[in-house]
């Protein structure tokens, strides 16, 4: 039995009819990202737009909750966790409630299961997969959103984002954080020294990689220790090459991973993953490199970093902020190049889901669905909101403003991260399923057929068909 919700499938079916409108809309906005970007992230304070200390204007009424205590679980660490805590502090200030942040581990469903079994579930969990929301509902853990939270969703979110947070038509999740996962970041000094230019197609990306390699710098940094980064690579290649209809079919396991379209995408990926000298540390080194290090090693070391480029989403800026590089000058970005007819645009996100229903938990979900919470977080950098009523001026630099505007402009037309739509056993568990299969493929990019067979066997078991 599939663990993706019927709502997601219906939403995907509707998006098929719009075909490539999503990619065209978001890619058009994304193409402007690196043209005039300037300024870095403000990671160290503030609760207002652009990281200022000005309080955010209230657009939502919250109850007084003096003496109430809440716990919120998420897998976020480092600056990402710190910035979210700033948002929670604003809720505390407005309501009088006290919030404890609970660091979670992947897979978060397993983490929550142990907490619930021990009688200590968090009040709210930030779930990064629609499949995880469905599992939480099926297990009886998740509680529906109340009228106030639903009102904020209706005001502030496109129907597509509301649908992805729903199960069988009932809203359970507030998609508080979104991601544009179709970006490649690069060390500008490396590009200038090499005479490299921003590519718009896959073939141009291969040429750019060769130019960087010939200058004496390894082209790519890959955080292969985190299997989710590899699924994101695959999804961008597959969406652009196979097209949105095939993407939706594979996301729902309506076609098998042994399909020729998967073979083509893996073969394309091998043009980078299997090219000698193109991946920092080789496959062995990449598989020992976690995502944060894959970013920082691209922007440290002067004009001789460990790599010239790193692929991942807009949230890379948080990690760049841990180096001396400045976004828009030292660190620049271009859209993931078109492998097929259209450049891909893959989105992801994290949804707030109530596990312990109470007046306080419903109030926090309502706050997270409002422009107030998102505006605070936007000003701190490394964050995008699908909330259409967050003013673009809240974001601290041109890079994020343009990404946010493109995300909102797409409305319902987007493709959600494929692995996040899958059952967590297949698409979201370290050392298993798609994560493990693609890590093995990074180690041996010649084994296309074997990788397909392992992917299909694991998918069939997880989807139950």
N, C-alpha and C positions, 0 to 999 in steps of 0.2 A: 504494500500500500504506500502510495507516495506521501511524502511528508510536506511537499509544497502545497499551499492552499489552493482551493478552487478559485478563489478570488484572484490569486496571482495568475493562474492559467487564463482566466477570462480577460484580465488586464493585458496579458501578453497577446491573446488573440486579437483584441482591439488594436493593439499597437502594430500588429502585422499589417493591418489595413492601411496604416499610415506609412508603412514601408520605411523609406530612408529619410523621411522628414526629420526624424530625431537627429540623426548624424549630421545632416546638412545644417540644421539650426544651431546645434551646439558647436560644431566644427567651425562655422563661420565666426562665432564669437571667440572661439579659442584661438583662431589664427592671429588675432590681434594681441595675444597675450604678451609676447616678448618684444613688441615694437617700441613701447614707450615706458615700460615698467620701471619704477624707481622706488627706492626705500626698502628697508628691511622690516621684519616683524617686531612688534612690541610684546615681548613675552613676559615682562616682569611687572605687570601691574595694571591697574585701572579697571573700572567697571563700565565705562562708557565707550562710545564709538571711537575708533582709532586708538584704543588703548588709553584714553584720557581718564582722569579721575572724576569727571563729571558724572553724576548719577543719571541713569537711563530714565527717560520719561515713562511713566506707567501707562500702559494701554490695557491692562487687565486688572480686575479687582480680585484680590486674594483675601482669604479669611485670616483672622487673628488665630495663631496657633501656639500661644505661649505655653511652654511646658511640654509640647509635643516633640517626639524624637523620630527621626527617619533614617534609614540606611539606603544607600544607592550603590549598587555593584556595577562595575565596568572593568573591561580589560585594559583600559588606558593607563599609560605610565608616563613618567617624565613630564615634559612641558604640557603634553596633552591633558594629563590628569590635573596638573596645577591650574591650567586655564579653566577647566570644567569646575574645579573647586571654587574659583572666583565667582562663577555663575551661581553656584549653590549658596555662597555667602550672601549674595543679593537676596535670594529667597529667604534666608534666615533673617536678614535685616528687615524685610517687609512683613514677615509673618510672626517672628518670634520663635519659630521652630528651630531645632538643632538637627543638623544632618551629619551623618558619619559616612565617609566614602569607604567602600569595601573593595579592595583590589581583587579582581577575579583572574582566573587563568582560562586559557583555551583548552578544550572547547567549553564555552561558558555554560552550556546546558548541563554538562557533567558536574561542573563546579556548583551550579545552582541545585542540582539534584542532591549533592552531599549536604549542602546547607539546609535544604528542606527536610531531608531525612533526619538531620540533627535538630530539627525544630527551630532553626534560626534563619529563615529565609530573609533576604533583604526586602525592603518595602517596594523598591523599584530596581529593575535591572535594565541596563542598556544592551540590547541584543543586536548584533551586527548582521544577522541573517534572517530573511523572511521565513526560511525553513525552521529556524530556531523559535520564532514567534509561534508558528503552527505547532511545533512540538510542545511548547509551553502551554498552549491552549489544550491540546489533546491530553496532556497529563493532568489538566485541571489546575495548573499553577497560575496561569494568567487570568487577570480580572478585566472585564470590559471597561473602557473609558466612560466616565460620567458625562452628564450633559454639558458641564462647563468646558471640559477638555474638548469634547466634540464640537462645541461652538467655535473654539479657537482653531481647530483643524479646518472647519468649513470656511472660516474667514481667511486663513493664512496659507493654505496648501492647495495645490492643484489636485484634481481627482485621482491622478495616477499615484501620487505619494500617499493619499488617504487609502487607496486600494491596497497598496503593498503592506500597509500596517494593519490590514483587516484580515479576518479569517471567516469565511462563509458569510461575508457581508457585514460582519460586526467589528467595529474598530477596537483594536487592542493596543496598537503601537503608535507612538508619536515619533516620527522620523525627525529627530532633533538635529542630527548631523549628517551632511551629505558629502560625497567626494566625487570629484572628476578624476577618474582613474585612467585617463587617456593623455598623459603628458610625459615628456622626456625632458629632464633637467640637465643642464650642462655647465661645465666650468668655462666661463667666457674667456679667461686667459689662455686656456688650452686651445680653444677654437681659434683665437686670434693668432697664437703662435703657429698653429698648424695651417692656417688659411682655410679652415673648415667653415661651411655655411649650414644654416638650418635646413634640413631636408623636408620635403613635403610628400614624398613617396617612399616605399620600402627600398626600392633600388637606390634612391638618393641617400637613404639612411646607410645602406651598405657602403656607398661611396664615401660618405662622411666618416664612417668608422675606419675605412682604409686610410683616409687622409690623417686622422688622429693617430692611428697605429704607426703610420710612416713617420710621424713627427716624434715618436719615441714614447708615447703615452698609451696605455691600455685603453681601448675605447669604452668598455662598459663595466660598471660595478653592479653586481647582482646579489641581493640578500637571499641567497638560496636556502639558508638555514630556516627561514620562514616560508613554508610551502605556499602560502597565500600570494606571495609576490609572483610566483611562477604561474599560478592560475590566472593572475591578472595579465601577464604577458600573453598567455594563450588566448584569453578572451578577446583582447584587442586585435590580434592577428585573425582570429576566427570570425569575429563580427565583420571586419572589413572585407575579408576574403570570401567568406561563405554567404554573407548577407544576413539581414535581420530575421528573415523567416526561418532559415536554418538555425540561427542562434537560438530563437525561441523554442524550436523543436528539440534541440540538444539540451537546452536548459530544463525541459520537461521530460527528458528521456523518451521522446517520441521518435527519435532516430537513435541508432546505436553509436557508441564511440568507435566502432569499427567502420563507420561510414567513411567513404573516400574524402569527404570534406575535412574530416579530422586528420586523416593522413596528410592532406595537403598543408594544413596549418602547422602540424608538427614538423614537416619537412621544411617549411619556411622558417620556423623558429630555429631549426638546426643550422641555418645559414649564419646565425650569430652565436648561438650556444655551442655549436660544434666547431667554430672557426678558431684555429690555434692562435693564441695571443689576444683574443678579443674580450676575454672575461678576466677581470682582476683576480689573481690567485688561481686561475684555472677552475675547473669544475670542483676540485677538492676544496680550494680556498673559498669559492662562492658558497658551497654547502656548509661552511663553517662561519659564514658571515650573516649576522642578523640584520634585519632591515635598517635600524638606525645607523649602524656602522657602514652599511652600503652607501648611505647618503653622506655621512661626515667624511668618509675617506675620499669622496669625490671633490670635496671643497676644502681640504687641508693639504698641506705639503707644497704651498706656493704654486709655481708653474709646473711642478712634477708630482701631481697627486697620484693616487693609485689607479684612478680612472678618470676619463673625461666626461662621461655621461652616466646618469642613473635614471632608470625608468621607475616611476610611480606617480601617485596622485598629488593633488594640491597640498595635502598634508605634509609633503616633503619639507615645506617651508619651516615647520616646527623644528625639524632636525637640522636644517641649514642654520637656523638661529642659534644652534649650539656651537657653531664655528664662527670665524671672523668674516666669512663671506657675506656680502650684502645682496639680498634678492633684487634682481633687476639690473645690477651692475656686474658683480662677480658671478652670481648665479642666475642664469637665464633659463628659459623654458620654451619648448615648442610642442605643438600637438603631436600625438602619436601619428606617424605618417600613414598615408593610405596604402594598404596592401592590395586592395581591390579597387572598386570604382569609387568608394567613398572613404574618407578618414573615419576611424571608429570613435565613438564616444560611449564609454562605459561608466556608469555611475554606481556608487555604493552608498551605504549609510548605516547609522546606528539609531535604533528606536528605543524610546523609553516605554517599558512595559510594567504595569503594576502587578506585583505578586501578593501584596498584603493590602486589601482594600480598606481604605480609611479616608476620612475627610482630609487629612494631611497629605496622603499619597495622591489623592485626586487633585489636590491643589498644586502639588509639585508638577504633576503631568500637565495640568493646565498652564502653569508658568512656562514649562519647557516648550509648549505648543505656541506660545505667544511670541510676538516680535521682541519683547523685552529681553528674554533670556538670550535669544540668538544675537541680538544687537551687542550685548555685552561680550559674548564669546567672539563675535566677528572682529571686534576691535583689538583682540589679543593675538590675532594671527593664526595661521595654520588651520583654518576652519572655514567651511562653507555651509550655509543653511539653505534647505529647500523652501524655507518660509518666504513667500513672495512679498511680504510686507516689511522685510528688513531692508532699509535704505542702503544702497550701494556705498554711500559715503561712510558707513560704519566700518568698512574694511580698511585696513591700514596701508595698503599699497595698490598700485594699478593692476598688478598681476591678479590679486584676489578679487578686486572689483570687477574685472572683466570676466573672470571665471564665474563669479556669482551671478552677474547679469546674464551670461550665456545659459547657466543652469536654470534660472527662473524663466527666461525667454522660451525655453524648450517646452514649458508646460507639462503636458502628459506624455510628450514624445521623447522617451529616453529608454535605454536598455540598462536594466539593473544587472549588477555583477552576477555572472552565471553561477559561480560556485556558492554564492550566498543564497541563491534560490534553491540549491540542492539540499537533500537531507544532510544534516551535519556530519553524519558518519562518512559521507562521501566527499562533501565539499568544504568541511570546516574542522577537521580533526588532525592535529599534528601526527605525523608518522603513519597516516592511513589514507586510503582513498586517493582522491585526485592530488592532494598535496604530496603524498609519497610517490605516486606514479610519475609526477613531473620532476620531482627531485631525482629520481632514478634516471629519467630521461635527460636531465641536465648532465648527469654523470656519463651517460652513454647515448648521445643524440643520434646515433646510427640505428638504434633499436626502435624504429617507428612502429612496426607491426606489433612487437611485443608490448610496447607501451599502450597501444590501442586495446589490445586484448586484456591487459590488466585493468585499464580504465573501465572497460565495458563490464568485466566481471564484478568489479567493486560497485559500479553504478547499478547494475541489475540487482545486486543484493540489497543495496540501500533503498532503491525505489520500490523494490518488491515486484519487479516484472522482468 
